[in-house]
Each structure stands twice: as C-alpha cells, then as structure tokens.
C-alpha cells in the first residue's frame, strides 16, 4: 500500500493553470529587492558581502518564477545555499546570507502546491539537504533547530493542504459538468425516442392503407420525412453519456410552453411573473428544454436565497436567430455572490455552452439577482 501511494505521488501531474506573475508578485519584489540591496550595503558585519548581496538579489528575483518553474527555482535557490554552507564549513567563516532571504520559506509552498510529483520529490530532497547544511553551519541548540525546521517545512504542508482542496474542488466541478451532460443526453435521448416512435407508427399506418389509399400512404411518408429530419438534427447535437437506467421515457421533455405551469407551482411568495415575447414557435426540443431547466434552476435559487424577495420576473424573448431568457428578483444581497459554493450556476452555464450559447449571472442593476441566458435557435 505504501509503495502504491509513493508511485501515485511520483506520477502526480502538475497542478493545472498555475498563475503567472501577478501584481502581488511585482509588489513583493518591489519591497524585498530594495530591502536586500540596502541590507547588503549597510549591514555590518556581513560575511562575504558581495556574494551575500548577489545571492539575496537573486533569491528575491527568483520569486517571480516560483509557480511556473517551482523545481528550477527551488533547486537553484537552495542549491546555492548548500554551496555557500559548504564553503562556510570549509573556511569556518560562519553563516553567509541576508536576513531578507527569509523569503525562501515561500518556495516549499510553491513547490508542493504547483509542482508535479517528481518535482516535489526531488525538490524536497534539495530542501532537506539545505536545511541539514544550514543547521550544521549555524547550530544554536536543539529547540532552535526544531523550530527552524518546522518554520521552513510548514509552508510545504500548507501547500499540500491547499492543493488537495483545489483538486477536490475541481473534481466536484467536473462531476457537476458530467451530470449536466448526462441530463442533457438523457433529454435528447428521450426526445429522439419519441420521434422514432412516431415514425414507426406512421410507417405501420402507411403500410396498412397503401393498397387501398395510396395518397394516405404518401401523406404518411411526408410525415415520416419531417420527423426523421428533426430526429437527425437533434441527434447531431447529442452529448455522449450513459443513462442511469436503461428505459426510455417516450414523452416530450418540458419546454417553453411549460413555463407557465412552472410559474404557478412556486406560489405567491415570492410571486413569479412570466412574460413571453417574440418568435417562440418551432423551437428545437434541446433549446426549449434548456430554457425550461435554466428558468427552473434560477427560480429555485431566487426562492431559496433571495432575501425578502417578493417578485421573480421571468422574461423569454425569441427572434429568428436566438432565444433570450432573463430571470431576476427584487431580493436583498445582490452585491455578493449567491451561494458561491453551490453548483447550480455551473450546471446552467455548462448546458448553455453545450448548445452554443452563453449564460451570465450576477447582481441586478436595481438590486436582487439576475440570470441571463442566450441560446441559438439552431443548437450547435
């Protein structure tokens, strides 16, 4: 078991999308760099002043690459410290370095937080060797050695905890997206099954009446062609996924026409006002179902989280190219994110993107919370 754990750690990939140099990094260097230069010039006494000054400046500048190149920065910084400690031991000249170099405690955190498993393993070896060499050069007692070691290695533990939390969060988000894709695939599957059932019935009817009434058979073929075209169009946007059960529901999925029933189901507190405008006829089943699901999730969020909300306004507007859905409430607390740890917004956004549209959510201009979704009439 221990061997498997070590192998899994060694094979761990780098954390995705490490942030590059941001303004905080430049502000940190802007503060530490003059401090290191002034300390290197003014501090007295200072062993090997030119070397200590160059090393201090180099360590401060290397902080800019601590996330994108964690192993290189750790190996370069702590490798230089090892070389200086070896020189100090050979010459018995005492510790070499600046107090400003205390900033190296940030490197173990960056290594464990952003590095791959191999980089973490090799980097921690370098850090431990540098720690041992430093204690050999400047040994002030057991207690100080233990506290100093804990001070240097604690950021690595913190980095591991943050990395684990970030990985768990990403997996949860992936699960939400997968569930939304599965739900969309289920709805499309059921819709296609409904159309195919209609095709089969029409084909059977055409066979029965073909001999007695050829024109009725031609009408049946026209209906079959229309249903088959719609089925093929919706199958082209079908998202791969597995159903939780093997049965197909041979009934249409809810759409824009069902929004009125959804609004009535909420009740009077808060009241839901539904407005339908524009061209909303002949919407594809995936688009109509997406409008319904997004409206359903938005209304549910407004009822649960809209403090003192008395009105939820649902507006659906259609034009020849796209359909827009706007759901807003008049509750309080619109200046802060609503349920930031929830996954409903992620699922709605994923559904909109899968159909070639987009979704935005945030505080409304007059308070409350607003969700706006725009979907193309022909899903992509």
C-alpha positions in Angstrom: 0.0 0.0 0.0 2.8 2.4 0.9 4.6 1.6 -2.4 1.4 2.3 -4.3 1.0 5.6 -2.5 4.6 6.6 -3.4 4.1 5.6 -7.0 0.9 7.6 -7.2 2.6 10.7 -5.7 5.6 10.2 -8.1 3.2 10.1 -11.1 1.2 13.1 -10.0 0.9 15.7 -12.7 1.5 19.4 -12.2 -1.4 21.4 -10.8 -3.2 22.9 -13.8 -3.0 26.6 -14.7 -0.6 28.0 -12.2 -1.0 31.7 -12.0 1.8 33.6 -13.7 3.3 36.8 -12.4 0.6 39.0 -11.0 0.6 42.4 -9.4 1.2 40.9 -5.9 4.4 39.3 -7.1 5.7 42.6 -8.5 4.7 44.4 -5.3 6.5 41.7 -3.2 9.7 42.1 -5.3 9.4 45.9 -5.3 9.5 45.7 -1.5 12.1 43.0 -1.0 14.6 44.0 -3.6 15.5 47.4 -2.2 15.5 45.9 1.3 18.0 43.2 0.2 20.2 45.8 -1.5 20.2 48.1 1.5 20.9 45.3 3.9 23.8 44.1 1.7 25.3 47.5 1.7 24.6 48.7 5.2 24.6 45.7 7.4 27.8 45.2 9.4 29.3 42.8 10.0 28.4 40.7 6.9 30.4 37.6 5.8 31.3 37.6 2.1 29.4 40.8 1.4 29.4 40.7 -2.4 28.3 37.1 -2.5 25.6 37.6 0.1 24.3 40.6 -1.8 24.2 38.8 -5.2 22.5 35.8 -3.6 19.9 37.9 -1.8 19.0 39.8 -5.0 18.9 36.5 -7.0 16.6 34.9 -4.5 14.2 37.8 -4.5 14.0 37.9 -8.3 13.6 34.1 -8.5 10.3 34.5 -6.6 8.7 35.7 -9.8 9.0 32.2 -11.3 8.2 30.1 -8.2 4.8 29.0 -9.5 5.6 28.3 -13.2 9.0 26.7 -12.6 8.9 25.5 -9.0 11.6 22.9 -9.2 14.1 25.1 -11.1 13.6 27.9 -8.5 13.9 25.5 -5.5 17.0 23.8 -7.0 18.7 27.0 -7.9 18.0 28.8 -4.6 18.6 26.0 -2.1 21.5 24.6 -4.2 23.2 28.0 -3.9 22.6 27.9 -0.2 24.1 24.4 0.0 27.2 25.6 -1.8 27.6 28.6 0.5 27.1 26.4 3.6 29.8 24.0 2.3 32.1 27.0 1.8 31.3 28.2 5.3 32.1 24.8 6.8 35.4 24.6 5.0 36.5 28.2 5.9 34.8 28.3 9.3 33.7 31.8 8.4 30.2 31.5 9.8 26.8 31.8 8.1 26.6 33.7 4.8 23.4 35.4 3.7 21.0 38.2 4.3 18.0 38.3 6.7 15.9 39.2 3.6 16.5 35.7 2.3 13.9 34.6 4.9 11.5 34.8 1.8 12.8 31.4 0.8 10.0 29.9 3.0 7.6 30.7 0.2 9.4 28.2 -2.1 8.4 24.9 -0.4 4.8 26.1 -0.6 5.0 26.8 -4.3 6.8 23.5 -4.9 4.2 21.4 -3.3 1.2 23.5 -4.5 2.1 23.7 -8.2 4.8 21.1 -8.9 4.4 17.6 -10.3 5.1 14.5 -8.1 8.6 14.1 -9.5 9.3 17.8 -9.0 8.0 17.6 -5.4 10.2 14.6 -4.6 13.4 16.0 -6.0 12.8 19.5 -4.7 12.1 18.3 -1.1 15.4 16.3 -1.2 17.2 19.6 -2.1 15.3 21.5 0.6 16.1 18.9 3.3 19.8 18.8 2.4 19.9 22.6 2.5 18.2 22.5 5.9 20.7 20.0 7.3 23.6 22.0 6.0 22.2 25.2 7.4 21.8 23.6 10.9 25.4 22.3 10.7 26.7 25.8 9.9 24.6 27.7 12.4 23.6 25.3 15.2 22.1 27.3 18.1 20.5 24.4 20.0 18.0 21.6 19.7 15.0 23.8 20.3 16.0 26.4 17.8 16.8 23.7 15.2 13.4 22.1 15.6 11.6 25.4 15.4 13.6 26.5 12.4 12.9 23.2 10.6 9.2 23.5 11.4 9.2 27.1 10.2 10.7 26.1 6.8 8.7 22.9 6.2 5.3 24.2 7.4 4.6 26.0 4.1 5.1 22.7 2.3 2.4 21.2 4.5 0.1 24.2 3.8 0.8 23.8 0.1 -0.2 20.2 0.2 -3.5 21.0 2.0 -4.4 23.8 -0.4 -3.5 21.5 -3.4 -5.7 18.8 -2.0 -8.6 21.2 -1.5 -8.2 22.6 -5.0 -8.1 19.1 -6.6 -11.2 18.1 -4.7 -13.0 21.2 -5.8 -12.0 20.6 -9.4 -13.3 17.0 -9.2 -16.6 18.2 -7.8 -16.9 20.7 -10.6 -16.1 18.0 -13.2 -18.8 15.8 -11.6 -21.3 18.6 -11.9 -20.5 19.1 -15.5 -20.7 15.4 -16.2 -24.1 15.2 -14.5 -25.3 18.1 -16.6 -24.1 16.5 -19.8 -25.7 13.2 -18.7 -29.0 15.0 -18.1 -28.8 16.7 -21.5 -28.0 13.4 -23.1 -31.0 11.8 -21.3 -33.4 14.5 -22.5 -32.1 14.3 -26.1 -32.3 10.5 -26.0 -35.9 10.7 -24.8 -36.8 13.2 -27.4 -35.3 11.1 -30.2 -37.1 8.0 -28.9 -40.4 10.0 -29.0 -39.8 11.0 -32.7 -38.7 7.5 -33.7 -41.9 6.1 -32.1 -43.9 8.5 -34.2 -42.1 7.5 -37.3 -42.7 3.8 -36.6 -46.4 4.4 -36.1 -46.7 6.4 -39.3 -44.8 3.7 -41.2 -47.1 1.0 -39.9 -50.2 3.1 -40.8 -48.8 3.7 -44.3 -48.3 0.0 -44.9 -51.9 -0.7 -43.8 -53.5 1.9 -46.1 -51.0 1.7 -49.0 -53.1 -0.7 -51.1 -56.5 0.9 -50.5 -55.5 4.6 -50.4 -52.1 5.5 -52.0 -52.5 9.2 -51.2 -52.7 8.4 -47.5 -49.5 6.4 -47.8 -47.8 9.4 -49.4 -49.0 11.7 -46.5 -47.5 9.2 -44.1 -44.2 9.3 -46.0 -44.2 13.1 -45.8 -44.7 13.0 -42.0 -42.0 10.3 -41.7 -39.6 12.5 -43.7 -40.3 15.5 -41.4 -39.9 13.5 -38.2 -36.7 11.9 -39.5 -35.2 15.3 -40.4 -36.0 16.6 -36.9 -34.6 13.5 -35.3 -31.3 13.7 -37.3 -30.9 17.4 -36.4 -31.2 16.7 -32.7 -29.0 13.6 -32.8 -26.2 15.7 -34.3 -26.0 17.7 -31.1 -26.5 14.7 -28.8 -23.9 14.7 -26.0 -22.3 11.3 -25.2 -23.3 9.9 -21.9 -24.7 6.9 -20.2 -28.2 6.7 -18.7 -28.7 5.8 -15.1 -31.3 3.3 -16.2 -32.0 1.5 -19.5 -35.5 2.7 -20.1 -36.5 5.5 -22.4 -39.4 7.8 -21.5 -41.5 8.1 -24.6 -42.7 11.6 -23.8 -41.6 15.1 -24.9 -39.3 17.0 -22.5 -40.6 20.2 -20.9 -40.2 23.4 -22.9 -41.2 27.0 -23.1 -44.9 26.1 -23.1 -44.4 24.6 -19.6 -43.0 27.7 -18.1 -46.5 29.0 -17.1 -47.1 25.8 -15.1 -43.7 26.2 -13.5 -44.5 29.8 -12.5 -47.8 28.7 -10.9 -46.1 25.9 -9.0 -44.0 28.4 -7.0 -47.0 30.1 -5.3 -47.4 33.7 -4.2 -44.3 34.1 -2.0 -42.4 35.3 -4.0 -44.7 35.8 -7.0 -43.5 34.7 -10.4 -44.4 36.9 -13.4 -43.8 35.3 -16.8 -43.5 37.3 -20.0 -43.2 35.6 -23.4 -42.5 37.7 -26.4 -41.1 37.4 -29.9 -41.0 34.3 -32.0 -41.0 31.2 -29.8 -42.6 28.8 -32.2 -40.9 25.8 -33.6 -38.0 25.8 -31.1 -35.9 22.6 -31.1 -36.5 20.3 -28.2 -33.0 20.8 -26.8 -33.4 24.6 -26.8 -36.9 24.6 -25.3 -35.8 22.1 -22.6 -32.7 24.2 -21.8 -34.8 27.3 -21.4 -37.1 25.5 -19.1 -34.3 23.9 -17.0 -32.4 27.2 -16.7 -35.5 29.0 -15.7 -36.4 26.3 -13.2 -32.9 26.4 -11.5 -32.9 30.2 -11.5 -36.4 30.4 -9.9 -35.4 27.8 -7.3 -32.2 29.8 -6.4 -34.3 33.0 -6.1 -36.8 31.4 -3.8 -34.1 29.8 -1.6 -31.5 32.6 -1.5 -33.3 35.9 -2.4 -33.7 37.5 1.0 -37.0 39.3 1.3 -37.7 38.8 -2.4 -41.4 39.4 -3.3 -41.2 39.2 -7.1 -39.4 37.0 -9.6 -39.6 38.2 -13.2 -39.1 35.6 -16.0 -38.9 37.0 -19.5 -38.4 34.9 -22.6 -37.8 36.7 -25.9 -37.3 35.0 -29.3 -36.1 36.3 -32.6 -35.1 34.5 -35.8 -31.6 33.7 -34.6 -31.7 33.2 -30.9 -33.8 33.0 -27.7 -33.0 35.0 -24.6 -34.1 34.2 -21.1 -33.9 36.6 -18.2 -34.8 35.7 -14.6 -34.4 38.5 -12.0 -35.7 39.0 -8.5 -36.0 42.0 -6.2 -34.4 40.5 -3.1 -31.6 41.9 -1.0 -28.0 40.9 -1.0 -27.4 41.2 -4.7 -23.9 42.8 -4.2 -22.4 39.5 -3.1 -22.2 36.1 -5.0 -25.3 34.0 -4.3 -24.4 30.6 -2.9 -20.8 30.7 -4.2 -20.1 27.1 -3.2 -23.2 25.7 -5.0 -23.2 24.1 -8.4 -26.5 25.1 -10.0 -24.9 28.0 -11.8 -22.1 25.8 -13.1 -24.7 23.3 -14.4 -26.7 26.0 -16.1 -23.6 27.5 -17.7 -22.5 24.1 -19.0 -25.9 23.4 -20.5 -25.9 26.8 -22.3 -22.3 26.3 -23.6 -23.1 22.8 -24.9 -25.9 24.2 -27.0 -23.7 27.0 -28.4 -25.0 29.8 -26.2 -23.8 31.6 -23.1 -25.0 32.5 -19.6 -24.3 35.3 -17.2 -25.4 35.7 -13.6 -24.8 38.5 -11.1 -26.3 41.4 -9.1 -29.0 43.2 -10.9 -28.8 47.0 -11.6 -31.6 47.7 -9.1 -30.6 45.0 -6.6 -31.5 41.4 -6.4 -30.0 38.8 -8.7 -30.3 38.4 -12.5 -29.6 35.4 -14.7 -29.4 36.0 -18.4 -29.1 33.1 -20.9 -28.8 33.4 -24.7 -29.2 30.3 -26.9 -29.2 30.0 -30.7 -32.4 28.7 -32.2 -30.4 26.0 -34.0 -28.3 24.3 -31.3 -24.7 23.6 -32.1 
